[in-house]
Amino acid sequence: MYEKAKTEFDRLPHVNSDDLDGTIDHLVFRAQHELDLEDEGENEYIDYVLPKSDYVKLTKFVKKWKGK
């Protein structure tokens, strides 16, 4: 199941795949981290706003894989 989640993760925008620990929880953590940065306005320091379509992709991934 991890390989399926990882394949989907690799297609997500703005996620970092360095030093993954091989768990779905970690993939979800990385995707959620990007959402959290956007929600907290932390991406503003680089003058970039996450496009709505990218936000939706990240959200769907987190909802699908969280707790698996």
PDB file with SEQRES, HELIX, SHEET and CRYST1 records, atoms N, CA, C and O in Angstrom:
SEQRES   1 A   68  MET TYR GLU LYS ALA LYS THR GLU PHE ASP ARG LEU PRO          
SEQRES   2 A   68  HIS VAL ASN SER ASP ASP LEU ASP GLY THR ILE ASP HIS          
SEQRES   3 A   68  LEU VAL PHE ARG ALA GLN HIS GLU LEU ASP LEU GLU ASP          
SEQRES   4 A   68  GLU GLY GLU ASN GLU TYR ILE ASP TYR VAL LEU PRO LYS          
SEQRES   5 A   68  SER ASP TYR VAL LYS LEU THR LYS PHE VAL LYS LYS TRP          
SEQRES   6 A   68  LYS GLY LYS                                                  
HELIX    1 AA1 TYR A    2  ASP A   10  1                                   9    
HELIX    2 AA2 ILE A   24  ASP A   39  1                                  16    
HELIX    3 AA3 GLU A   42  ILE A   46  5                                   5    
HELIX    4 AA4 LYS A   52  TRP A   65  1                                  14    
CRYST1    1.000    1.000    1.000  90.00  90.00  90.00 P 1           1          
ATOM      1  N   MET A   1       0.818  -1.181   0.000  1.00  0.00           N  
ATOM      2  CA  MET A   1       0.000   0.000   0.000  1.00  0.00           C  
ATOM      3  C   MET A   1       0.875   1.263   0.000  1.00  0.00           C  
ATOM      4  O   MET A   1       0.496   2.288  -0.568  1.00  0.00           O  
ATOM      5  N   TYR A   2       2.045   1.177   0.642  1.00  0.00           N  
ATOM      6  CA  TYR A   2       2.940   2.337   0.684  1.00  0.00           C  
ATOM      7  C   TYR A   2       3.345   2.766  -0.722  1.00  0.00           C  
ATOM      8  O   TYR A   2       3.389   3.961  -1.016  1.00  0.00           O  
ATOM      9  N   GLU A   3       3.639   1.811  -1.585  1.00  0.00           N  
ATOM     10  CA  GLU A   3       4.080   2.158  -2.941  1.00  0.00           C  
ATOM     11  C   GLU A   3       3.002   2.929  -3.699  1.00  0.00           C  
ATOM     12  O   GLU A   3       3.312   3.855  -4.447  1.00  0.00           O  
ATOM     13  N   LYS A   4       1.740   2.550  -3.508  1.00  0.00           N  
ATOM     14  CA  LYS A   4       0.646   3.267  -4.156  1.00  0.00           C  
ATOM     15  C   LYS A   4       0.572   4.698  -3.626  1.00  0.00           C  
ATOM     16  O   LYS A   4       0.441   5.646  -4.401  1.00  0.00           O  
ATOM     17  N   ALA A   5       0.655   4.848  -2.324  1.00  0.00           N  
ATOM     18  CA  ALA A   5       0.626   6.183  -1.715  1.00  0.00           C  
ATOM     19  C   ALA A   5       1.828   7.004  -2.173  1.00  0.00           C  
ATOM     20  O   ALA A   5       1.693   8.197  -2.448  1.00  0.00           O  
ATOM     21  N   LYS A   6       2.986   6.386  -2.256  1.00  0.00           N  
ATOM     22  CA  LYS A   6       4.208   7.091  -2.671  1.00  0.00           C  
ATOM     23  C   LYS A   6       4.100   7.557  -4.118  1.00  0.00           C  
ATOM     24  O   LYS A   6       4.553   8.652  -4.453  1.00  0.00           O  
ATOM     25  N   THR A   7       3.509   6.742  -4.971  1.00  0.00           N  
ATOM     26  CA  THR A   7       3.319   7.128  -6.366  1.00  0.00           C  
ATOM     27  C   THR A   7       2.429   8.367  -6.452  1.00  0.00           C  
ATOM     28  O   THR A   7       2.717   9.295  -7.208  1.00  0.00           O  
ATOM     29  N   GLU A   8       1.354   8.374  -5.678  1.00  0.00           N  
ATOM     30  CA  GLU A   8       0.473   9.544  -5.646  1.00  0.00           C  
ATOM     31  C   GLU A   8       1.198  10.750  -5.050  1.00  0.00           C  
ATOM     32  O   GLU A   8       1.061  11.869  -5.545  1.00  0.00           O  
ATOM     33  N   PHE A   9       1.959  10.522  -4.001  1.00  0.00           N  
ATOM     34  CA  PHE A   9       2.713  11.586  -3.346  1.00  0.00           C  
ATOM     35  C   PHE A   9       3.674  12.248  -4.325  1.00  0.00           C  
ATOM     36  O   PHE A   9       3.797  13.472  -4.351  1.00  0.00           O  
ATOM     37  N   ASP A  10       4.351  11.437  -5.126  1.00  0.00           N  
ATOM     38  CA  ASP A  10       5.329  11.950  -6.083  1.00  0.00           C  
ATOM     39  C   ASP A  10       4.697  12.862  -7.133  1.00  0.00           C  
ATOM     40  O   ASP A  10       5.390  13.672  -7.748  1.00  0.00           O  
ATOM     41  N   ARG A  11       3.399  12.735  -7.338  1.00  0.00           N  
ATOM     42  CA  ARG A  11       2.702  13.586  -8.301  1.00  0.00           C  
ATOM     43  C   ARG A  11       2.160  14.866  -7.670  1.00  0.00           C  
ATOM     44  O   ARG A  11       1.646  15.734  -8.375  1.00  0.00           O  
ATOM     45  N   LEU A  12       2.271  14.987  -6.357  1.00  0.00           N  
ATOM     46  CA  LEU A  12       1.767  16.176  -5.672  1.00  0.00           C  
ATOM     47  C   LEU A  12       2.686  17.368  -5.896  1.00  0.00           C  
ATOM     48  O   LEU A  12       3.900  17.215  -6.035  1.00  0.00           O  
ATOM     49  N   PRO A  13       2.100  18.545  -5.928  1.00  0.00           N  
ATOM     50  CA  PRO A  13       2.913  19.754  -6.051  1.00  0.00           C  
ATOM     51  C   PRO A  13       3.505  20.163  -4.704  1.00  0.00           C  
ATOM     52  O   PRO A  13       2.869  19.986  -3.665  1.00  0.00           O  
ATOM     53  N   HIS A  14       4.689  20.696  -4.721  1.00  0.00           N  
ATOM     54  CA  HIS A  14       5.309  21.368  -3.573  1.00  0.00           C  
ATOM     55  C   HIS A  14       5.734  20.469  -2.414  1.00  0.00           C  
ATOM     56  O   HIS A  14       6.109  20.987  -1.362  1.00  0.00           O  
ATOM     57  N   VAL A  15       5.693  19.165  -2.561  1.00  0.00           N  
ATOM     58  CA  VAL A  15       6.108  18.297  -1.462  1.00  0.00           C  
ATOM     59  C   VAL A  15       7.579  17.942  -1.598  1.00  0.00           C  
ATOM     60  O   VAL A  15       8.139  17.931  -2.695  1.00  0.00           O  
ATOM     61  N   ASN A  16       8.181  17.657  -0.474  1.00  0.00           N  
ATOM     62  CA  ASN A  16       9.593  17.311  -0.424  1.00  0.00           C  
ATOM     63  C   ASN A  16       9.718  15.823  -0.152  1.00  0.00           C  
ATOM     64  O   ASN A  16       9.221  15.335   0.862  1.00  0.00           O  
ATOM     65  N   SER A  17      10.371  15.103  -1.040  1.00  0.00           N  
ATOM     66  CA  SER A  17      10.491  13.656  -0.863  1.00  0.00           C  
ATOM     67  C   SER A  17      11.857  13.239  -0.323  1.00  0.00           C  
ATOM     68  O   SER A  17      12.195  12.056  -0.350  1.00  0.00           O  
ATOM     69  N   ASP A  18      12.648  14.197   0.168  1.00  0.00           N  
ATOM     70  CA  ASP A  18      13.939  13.865   0.768  1.00  0.00           C  
ATOM     71  C   ASP A  18      13.733  13.210   2.128  1.00  0.00           C  
ATOM     72  O   ASP A  18      12.854  13.613   2.889  1.00  0.00           O  
ATOM     73  N   ASP A  19      14.529  12.220   2.428  1.00  0.00           N  
ATOM     74  CA  ASP A  19      14.569  11.574   3.740  1.00  0.00           C  
ATOM     75  C   ASP A  19      13.224  11.052   4.226  1.00  0.00           C  
ATOM     76  O   ASP A  19      12.873  11.234   5.391  1.00  0.00           O  
ATOM     77  N   LEU A  20      12.480  10.415   3.353  1.00  0.00           N  
ATOM     78  CA  LEU A  20      11.229   9.789   3.776  1.00  0.00           C  
ATOM     79  C   LEU A  20      11.542   8.539   4.586  1.00  0.00           C  
ATOM     80  O   LEU A  20      12.545   7.865   4.346  1.00  0.00           O  
ATOM     81  N   ASP A  21      10.672   8.234   5.551  1.00  0.00           N  
ATOM     82  CA  ASP A  21      10.945   7.077   6.409  1.00  0.00           C  
ATOM     83  C   ASP A  21      10.250   5.794   5.968  1.00  0.00           C  
ATOM     84  O   ASP A  21      10.331   4.776   6.655  1.00  0.00           O  
ATOM     85  N   GLY A  22       9.570   5.838   4.828  1.00  0.00           N  
ATOM     86  CA  GLY A  22       8.957   4.626   4.292  1.00  0.00           C  
ATOM     87  C   GLY A  22       7.583   4.319   4.848  1.00  0.00           C  
ATOM     88  O   GLY A  22       7.109   3.189   4.731  1.00  0.00           O  
ATOM     89  N   THR A  23       6.928   5.311   5.458  1.00  0.00           N  
ATOM     90  CA  THR A  23       5.584   5.090   5.982  1.00  0.00           C  
ATOM     91  C   THR A  23       4.588   6.036   5.320  1.00  0.00           C  
ATOM     92  O   THR A  23       4.942   7.134   4.891  1.00  0.00           O  
ATOM     93  N   ILE A  24       3.361   5.596   5.248  1.00  0.00           N  
ATOM     94  CA  ILE A  24       2.305   6.440   4.707  1.00  0.00           C  
ATOM     95  C   ILE A  24       2.102   7.650   5.618  1.00  0.00           C  
ATOM     96  O   ILE A  24       1.841   8.754   5.141  1.00  0.00           O  
ATOM     97  N   ASP A  25       2.223   7.441   6.924  1.00  0.00           N  
ATOM     98  CA  ASP A  25       2.076   8.559   7.865  1.00  0.00           C  
ATOM     99  C   ASP A  25       3.044   9.695   7.551  1.00  0.00           C  
ATOM    100  O   ASP A  25       2.689  10.868   7.673  1.00  0.00           O  
ATOM    101  N   HIS A  26       4.243   9.357   7.154  1.00  0.00           N  
ATOM    102  CA  HIS A  26       5.225  10.392   6.851  1.00  0.00           C  
ATOM    103  C   HIS A  26       4.868  11.123   5.556  1.00  0.00           C  
ATOM    104  O   HIS A  26       5.078  12.332   5.453  1.00  0.00           O  
ATOM    105  N   LEU A  27       4.339  10.414   4.584  1.00  0.00           N  
ATOM    106  CA  LEU A  27       3.883  11.055   3.354  1.00  0.00           C  
ATOM    107  C   LEU A  27       2.755  12.038   3.663  1.00  0.00           C  
ATOM    108  O   LEU A  27       2.736  13.160   3.158  1.00  0.00           O  
ATOM    109  N   VAL A  28       1.819  11.598   4.497  1.00  0.00           N  
ATOM    110  CA  VAL A  28       0.707  12.459   4.903  1.00  0.00           C  
ATOM    111  C   VAL A  28       1.233  13.667   5.672  1.00  0.00           C  
ATOM    112  O   VAL A  28       0.760  14.786   5.474  1.00  0.00           O  
ATOM    113  N   PHE A  29       2.204  13.443   6.546  1.00  0.00           N  
ATOM    114  CA  PHE A  29       2.797  14.540   7.310  1.00  0.00           C  
ATOM    115  C   PHE A  29       3.386  15.595   6.383  1.00  0.00           C  
ATOM    116  O   PHE A  29       3.187  16.792   6.590  1.00  0.00           O  
ATOM    117  N   ARG A  30       4.111  15.149   5.361  1.00  0.00           N  
ATOM    118  CA  ARG A  30       4.739  16.093   4.431  1.00  0.00           C  
ATOM    119  C   ARG A  30       3.697  16.892   3.654  1.00  0.00           C  
ATOM    120  O   ARG A  30       3.851  18.101   3.476  1.00  0.00           O  
ATOM    121  N   ALA A  31       2.643  16.232   3.192  1.00  0.00           N  
ATOM    122  CA  ALA A  31       1.583  16.935   2.472  1.00  0.00           C  
ATOM    123  C   ALA A  31       0.851  17.900   3.404  1.00  0.00           C  
ATOM    124  O   ALA A  31       0.549  19.030   3.021  1.00  0.00           O  
ATOM    125  N   GLN A  32       0.570  17.454   4.619  1.00  0.00           N  
ATOM    126  CA  GLN A  32      -0.112  18.304   5.584  1.00  0.00           C  
ATOM    127  C   GLN A  32       0.749  19.506   5.954  1.00  0.00           C  
ATOM    128  O   GLN A  32       0.227  20.594   6.200  1.00  0.00           O  
ATOM    129  N   HIS A  33       2.030  19.319   5.994  1.00  0.00           N  
ATOM    130  CA  HIS A  33       2.950  20.418   6.306  1.00  0.00           C  
ATOM    131  C   HIS A  33       2.796  21.555   5.287  1.00  0.00           C  
ATOM    132  O   HIS A  33       2.767  22.727   5.662  1.00  0.00           O  
ATOM    133  N   GLU A  34       2.698  21.207   4.014  1.00  0.00           N  
ATOM    134  CA  GLU A  34       2.513  22.228   2.988  1.00  0.00           C  
ATOM    135  C   GLU A  34       1.194  22.961   3.174  1.00  0.00           C  
ATOM    136  O   GLU A  34       1.123  24.177   3.000  1.00  0.00           O  
ATOM    137  N   LEU A  35       0.149  22.220   3.527  1.00  0.00           N  
ATOM    138  CA  LEU A  35      -1.143  22.853   3.793  1.00  0.00           C  
ATOM    139  C   LEU A  35      -1.064  23.774   5.002  1.00  0.00           C  
ATOM    140  O   LEU A  35      -1.613  24.875   4.994  1.00  0.00           O  
ATOM    141  N   ASP A  36      -0.379  23.316   6.036  1.00  0.00           N  
ATOM    142  CA  ASP A  36      -0.242  24.120   7.254  1.00  0.00           C  
ATOM    143  C   ASP A  36       0.515  25.414   6.981  1.00  0.00           C  
ATOM    144  O   ASP A  36       0.152  26.471   7.496  1.00  0.00           O  
ATOM    145  N   LEU A  37       1.566  25.330   6.172  1.00  0.00           N  
ATOM    146  CA  LEU A  37       2.312  26.538   5.819  1.00  0.00           C  
ATOM    147  C   LEU A  37       1.407  27.542   5.123  1.00  0.00           C  
ATOM    148  O   LEU A  37       1.463  28.740   5.402  1.00  0.00           O  
ATOM    149  N   GLU A  38       0.593  27.058   4.237  1.00  0.00           N  
ATOM    150  CA  GLU A  38      -0.327  27.933   3.514  1.00  0.00           C  
ATOM    151  C   GLU A  38      -1.376  28.519   4.454  1.00  0.00           C  
ATOM    152  O   GLU A  38      -1.660  29.715   4.408  1.00  0.00           O  
ATOM    153  N   ASP A  39      -1.948  27.672   5.305  1.00  0.00           N  
ATOM    154  CA  ASP A  39      -2.988  28.121   6.226  1.00  0.00           C  
ATOM    155  C   ASP A  39      -2.469  29.149   7.221  1.00  0.00           C  
ATOM    156  O   ASP A  39      -3.203  30.048   7.633  1.00  0.00           O  
ATOM    157  N   GLU A  40      -1.221  29.019   7.601  1.00  0.00           N  
ATOM    158  CA  GLU A  40      -0.631  29.934   8.578  1.00  0.00           C  
ATOM    159  C   GLU A  40       0.001  31.148   7.917  1.00  0.00           C  
ATOM    160  O   GLU A  40       0.510  32.032   8.605  1.00  0.00           O  
ATOM    161  N   GLY A  41      -0.025  31.202   6.583  1.00  0.00           N  
ATOM    162  CA  GLY A  41       0.558  32.327   5.877  1.00  0.00           C  
ATOM    163  C   GLY A  41       2.072  32.295   5.833  1.00  0.00           C  
ATOM    164  O   GLY A  41       2.702  33.305   5.518  1.00  0.00           O  
ATOM    165  N   GLU A  42       2.672  31.143   6.145  1.00  0.00           N  
ATOM    166  CA  GLU A  42       4.128  31.030   6.194  1.00  0.00           C  
ATOM    167  C   GLU A  42       4.767  31.092   4.812  1.00  0.00           C  
ATOM    168  O   GLU A  42       5.956  31.388   4.702  1.00  0.00           O  
ATOM    169  N   ASN A  43       4.011  30.824   3.766  1.00  0.00           N  
ATOM    170  CA  ASN A  43       4.592  30.874   2.430  1.00  0.00           C  
ATOM    171  C   ASN A  43       4.760  32.303   1.938  1.00  0.00           C  
ATOM    172  O   ASN A  43       5.376  32.529   0.896  1.00  0.00           O  
ATOM    173  N   GLU A  44       4.226  33.262   2.667  1.00  0.00           N  
ATOM    174  CA  GLU A  44       4.310  34.656   2.246  1.00  0.00           C  
ATOM    175  C   GLU A  44       5.748  35.162   2.172  1.00  0.00           C  
ATOM    176  O   GLU A  44       6.037  36.073   1.395  1.00  0.00           O  
ATOM    177  N   TYR A  45       6.647  34.596   2.957  1.00  0.00           N  
ATOM    178  CA  TYR A  45       8.023  35.073   2.952  1.00  0.00           C  
ATOM    179  C   TYR A  45       8.716  34.863   1.618  1.00  0.00           C  
ATOM    180  O   TYR A  45       9.758  35.464   1.356  1.00  0.00           O  
ATOM    181  N   ILE A  46       8.156  34.031   0.790  1.00  0.00           N  
ATOM    182  CA  ILE A  46       8.737  33.831  -0.533  1.00  0.00           C  
ATOM    183  C   ILE A  46       7.838  34.402  -1.626  1.00  0.00           C  
ATOM    184  O   ILE A  46       8.002  34.087  -2.805  1.00  0.00           O  
ATOM    185  N   ASP A  47       6.886  35.244  -1.223  1.00  0.00           N  
ATOM    186  CA  ASP A  47       5.965  35.881  -2.167  1.00  0.00           C  
ATOM    187  C   ASP A  47       5.283  34.859  -3.071  1.00  0.00           C  
ATOM    188  O   ASP A  47       5.221  35.030  -4.289  1.00  0.00           O  
ATOM    189  N   TYR A  48       4.787  33.825  -2.473  1.00  0.00           N  
ATOM    190  CA  TYR A  48       4.124  32.785  -3.232  1.00  0.00           C  
ATOM    191  C   TYR A  48       2.874  32.332  -2.495  1.00  0.00           C  
ATOM    192  O   TYR A  48       2.896  32.117  -1.283  1.00  0.00           O  
ATOM    193  N   VAL A  49       1.797  32.193  -3.235  1.00  0.00           N  
ATOM    194  CA  VAL A  49       0.557  31.667  -2.678  1.00  0.00           C  
ATOM    195  C   VAL A  49       0.268  30.370  -3.406  1.00  0.00           C  
ATOM    196  O   VAL A  49       0.314  30.305  -4.635  1.00  0.00           O  
ATOM    197  N   LEU A  50      -0.025  29.351  -2.642  1.00  0.00           N  
ATOM    198  CA  LEU A  50      -0.326  28.043  -3.210  1.00  0.00           C  
ATOM    199  C   LEU A  50      -1.603  28.147  -4.045  1.00  0.00           C  
ATOM    200  O   LEU A  50      -2.641  28.558  -3.528  1.00  0.00           O  
ATOM    201  N   PRO A  51      -1.542  27.785  -5.318  1.00  0.00           N  
ATOM    202  CA  PRO A  51      -2.756  27.820  -6.142  1.00  0.00           C  
ATOM    203  C   PRO A  51      -3.844  26.915  -5.553  1.00  0.00           C  
ATOM    204  O   PRO A  51      -3.547  25.875  -4.965  1.00  0.00           O  
ATOM    205  N   LYS A  52      -5.082  27.316  -5.716  1.00  0.00           N  
ATOM    206  CA  LYS A  52      -6.204  26.565  -5.167  1.00  0.00           C  
ATOM    207  C   LYS A  52      -6.200  25.112  -5.652  1.00  0.00           C  
ATOM    208  O   LYS A  52      -6.501  24.203  -4.879  1.00  0.00           O  
ATOM    209  N   SER A  53      -5.867  24.892  -6.909  1.00  0.00           N  
ATOM    210  CA  SER A  53      -5.860  23.523  -7.443  1.00  0.00           C  
ATOM    211  C   SER A  53      -4.807  22.663  -6.739  1.00  0.00           C  
ATOM    212  O   SER A  53      -5.035  21.477  -6.502  1.00  0.00           O  
ATOM    213  N   ASP A  54      -3.662  23.250  -6.404  1.00  0.00           N  
ATOM    214  CA  ASP A  54      -2.626  22.517  -5.678  1.00  0.00           C  
ATOM    215  C   ASP A  54      -3.067  22.246  -4.248  1.00  0.00           C  
ATOM    216  O   ASP A  54      -2.818  21.167  -3.710  1.00  0.00           O  
ATOM    217  N   TYR A  55      -3.717  23.219  -3.636  1.00  0.00           N  
ATOM    218  CA  TYR A  55      -4.228  23.059  -2.272  1.00  0.00           C  
ATOM    219  C   TYR A  55      -5.231  21.899  -2.229  1.00  0.00           C  
ATOM    220  O   TYR A  55      -5.214  21.086  -1.305  1.00  0.00           O  
ATOM    221  N   VAL A  56      -6.091  21.835  -3.230  1.00  0.00           N  
ATOM    222  CA  VAL A  56      -7.092  20.766  -3.302  1.00  0.00           C  
ATOM    223  C   VAL A  56      -6.416  19.406  -3.460  1.00  0.00           C  
ATOM    224  O   VAL A  56      -6.814  18.445  -2.802  1.00  0.00           O  
ATOM    225  N   LYS A  57      -5.415  19.308  -4.309  1.00  0.00           N  
ATOM    226  CA  LYS A  57      -4.693  18.043  -4.502  1.00  0.00           C  
ATOM    227  C   LYS A  57      -4.059  17.567  -3.205  1.00  0.00           C  
ATOM    228  O   LYS A  57      -4.145  16.388  -2.863  1.00  0.00           O  
ATOM    229  N   LEU A  58      -3.425  18.477  -2.486  1.00  0.00           N  
ATOM    230  CA  LEU A  58      -2.793  18.126  -1.210  1.00  0.00           C  
ATOM    231  C   LEU A  58      -3.843  17.693  -0.192  1.00  0.00           C  
ATOM    232  O   LEU A  58      -3.646  16.716   0.531  1.00  0.00           O  
ATOM    233  N   THR A  59      -4.948  18.412  -0.139  1.00  0.00           N  
ATOM    234  CA  THR A  59      -6.021  18.089   0.807  1.00  0.00           C  
ATOM    235  C   THR A  59      -6.610  16.712   0.519  1.00  0.00           C  
ATOM    236  O   THR A  59      -6.837  15.929   1.442  1.00  0.00           O  
ATOM    237  N   LYS A  60      -6.857  16.414  -0.745  1.00  0.00           N  
ATOM    238  CA  LYS A  60      -7.408  15.104  -1.114  1.00  0.00           C  
ATOM    239  C   LYS A  60      -6.450  13.983  -0.731  1.00  0.00           C  
ATOM    240  O   LYS A  60      -6.880  12.940  -0.239  1.00  0.00           O  
ATOM    241  N   PHE A  61      -5.171  14.189  -0.951  1.00  0.00           N  
ATOM    242  CA  PHE A  61      -4.179  13.175  -0.589  1.00  0.00           C  
ATOM    243  C   PHE A  61      -4.212  12.917   0.916  1.00  0.00           C  
ATOM    244  O   PHE A  61      -4.241  11.766   1.352  1.00  0.00           O  
ATOM    245  N   VAL A  62      -4.208  13.978   1.698  1.00  0.00           N  
ATOM    246  CA  VAL A  62      -4.210  13.839   3.151  1.00  0.00           C  
ATOM    247  C   VAL A  62      -5.467  13.101   3.620  1.00  0.00           C  
ATOM    248  O   VAL A  62      -5.383  12.183   4.436  1.00  0.00           O  
ATOM    249  N   LYS A  63      -6.612  13.497   3.111  1.00  0.00           N  
ATOM    250  CA  LYS A  63      -7.867  12.845   3.510  1.00  0.00           C  
ATOM    251  C   LYS A  63      -7.882  11.368   3.126  1.00  0.00           C  
ATOM    252  O   LYS A  63      -8.343  10.524   3.895  1.00  0.00           O  
ATOM    253  N   LYS A  64      -7.380  11.063   1.943  1.00  0.00           N  
ATOM    254  CA  LYS A  64      -7.388   9.684   1.468  1.00  0.00           C  
ATOM    255  C   LYS A  64      -6.482   8.770   2.289  1.00  0.00           C  
ATOM    256  O   LYS A  64      -6.857   7.643   2.613  1.00  0.00           O  
ATOM    257  N   TRP A  65      -5.293   9.258   2.621  1.00  0.00           N  
ATOM    258  CA  TRP A  65      -4.281   8.392   3.205  1.00  0.00           C  
ATOM    259  C   TRP A  65      -4.106   8.532   4.720  1.00  0.00           C  
ATOM    260  O   TRP A  65      -3.415   7.717   5.330  1.00  0.00           O  
ATOM    261  N   LYS A  66      -4.705   9.526   5.326  1.00  0.00           N  
ATOM    262  CA  LYS A  66      -4.553   9.728   6.770  1.00  0.00           C  
ATOM    263  C   LYS A  66      -5.117   8.518   7.519  1.00  0.00           C  
ATOM    264  O   LYS A  66      -6.246   8.094   7.274  1.00  0.00           O  
ATOM    265  N   GLY A  67      -4.323   7.980   8.421  1.00  0.00           N  
ATOM    266  CA  GLY A  67      -4.757   6.855   9.242  1.00  0.00           C  
ATOM    267  C   GLY A  67      -4.632   5.499   8.596  1.00  0.00           C  
ATOM    268  O   GLY A  67      -5.130   4.511   9.135  1.00  0.00           O  
ATOM    269  N   LYS A  68      -3.975   5.426   7.449  1.00  0.00           N  
ATOM    270  CA  LYS A  68      -3.819   4.118   6.777  1.00  0.00           C  
ATOM    271  C   LYS A  68      -2.439   3.575   6.968  1.00  0.00           C  
ATOM    272  O   LYS A  68      -2.129   2.490   6.475  1.00  0.00           O  
TER     273      LYS A  68                                                      
END                                                                             
